[in-house]
Amino acid sequence: MTSSSIVLDASAVLAFLHREPGHQVVSRHLAAGSALSTVNLVEVAYKLSTIGLGQEQLQSFIALMDTETFELTADQAYLIALMKPAAKKLGLSLADLACMALGKHLGLPVLTADRIWKQTEFDIEVILIR
């Protein structure tokens, strides 16, 4: 199905690209192969565009990271809808849930900087970068 070993949240990608605290943890996981939801790719692209980085630069970064991107499936969309009531209490976004849904779909842990994810009860392994 995939050669990835972890699903990246946008916060992990941005930490890696900006060399923020935790970027070394992301780097170690990238070496083993990673996956990224296109929903999280949109979030990364949006945030990078606000600092003047364009589509070509982002595509280059993603290619260098050797990250496999996955489109949101109908099954994942339904899972996100089921997760939303519990996620709302924690303030989780649609992109957060898309990352977790991809992790659940692929049977992989998710890598994030968002500590609140550890409070979820979605039967998804959450690994913090810091």
N, C-alpha and C positions, 0 to 999 in steps of 0.2 A: 504494500500500500504506500509506504513512505520510507525513506532512508533517514528521516529525522529522528532525533532522540528527545526533543523538547519543543514546546510551543512558546514563542516569544510574545510577551505583551508589548505594547507600544512603549511603555516606560522603560523596559529593558533595552529595546532598540535605541531609543533616544539617549539613554545613559551610555551605551556603547559608542554611539556616533559623536556625542559631546565629551566623551572621556570623563564622565561624572563618576562619583563614588559608586562602586559596584560594577564598573565597566570590565574589570578583570574577570569577575564571575561570569559575565555574559560571554566574554571572549573564550573562556574555557569550554562553555557549553556549545559555542558556535563550531568549535573544532569537531564535535561529534555529530553535527548536522542539526538544523533547526527548521521549524515551520512557523509561518506567520499567516494569520487570517487577513484577507483583503480588507476587512473592516479595520483592522489594526494598521494596515498599510496606509489606508486613508488618513487615519489619525496622525501617523508619523509624517506623511506628506503635507498635511495641513499645518502641523506645527513647524516643519522645516520651511514651508513657504513663507511663514510669518517673519523668518529671519533672512529671507532672500534666496534660499536654495531652490532651484528649479527641478523639474521632473527628471531631466537627464542626470543631474547630480544624484538625486535620490535613487534612480535606477542603478547607477554605478555603485552606490553604497550597498544596496541590497544584493547586487551581483557579487561584490567583494565579500559580503558576509556569507555567501553561498546558502542563502535561506530560501526554502521552498515556500511559495505562496499558495494558499488554498482559498477558493471562493466559498462563500457562505452557502451551505446547502439548505434545502427545505427542512430536513430533519434537524439541522442545527438551529434554524429559525424557530421551530416549534419548541426545541429544548430551551432556547433563550426565553421564550414566552412563559414556559413553566418555571424558570428560574427567577423571573423578574420580581414576583411578590417578595420573596426572601431577600433578593438583592437590593430592593428599594430601601429596606431598613438599614442597610449598610452603606447606602449611597453609591452603589456600583453603577457604572455607565453601560450603555449598550455595547460599546467596544470592549469593556471588561468582560461582559458576558459572552461576546463573540470569541474572545480568546479562550475562555474556559470551555465553551461548547466545542471548539476545535480540539482542545486537549482531550475532552471526554470522547469525542468522535474517533480520534486517533489513538486513544489509550496512552497518552503521553502526559508527563507533568508540564506545568506551565511556569514560566519564569517571569517574575515581575518585581517592581520596586514598591508596590502597594501592599503594605502590611495588613490592611483590612481584609485582604483576600484569605488570610489564614483563619478568619472567623467564619468562612462559608462552610456549609455542610452539603456540598454538591458532589462529594466522592471524587474529587479531583486533587491530585497532589500539587501543592503550591510550593515553589522554591523562591525564596527571597534573594535579591541580589545584594541587599544591604540591610 
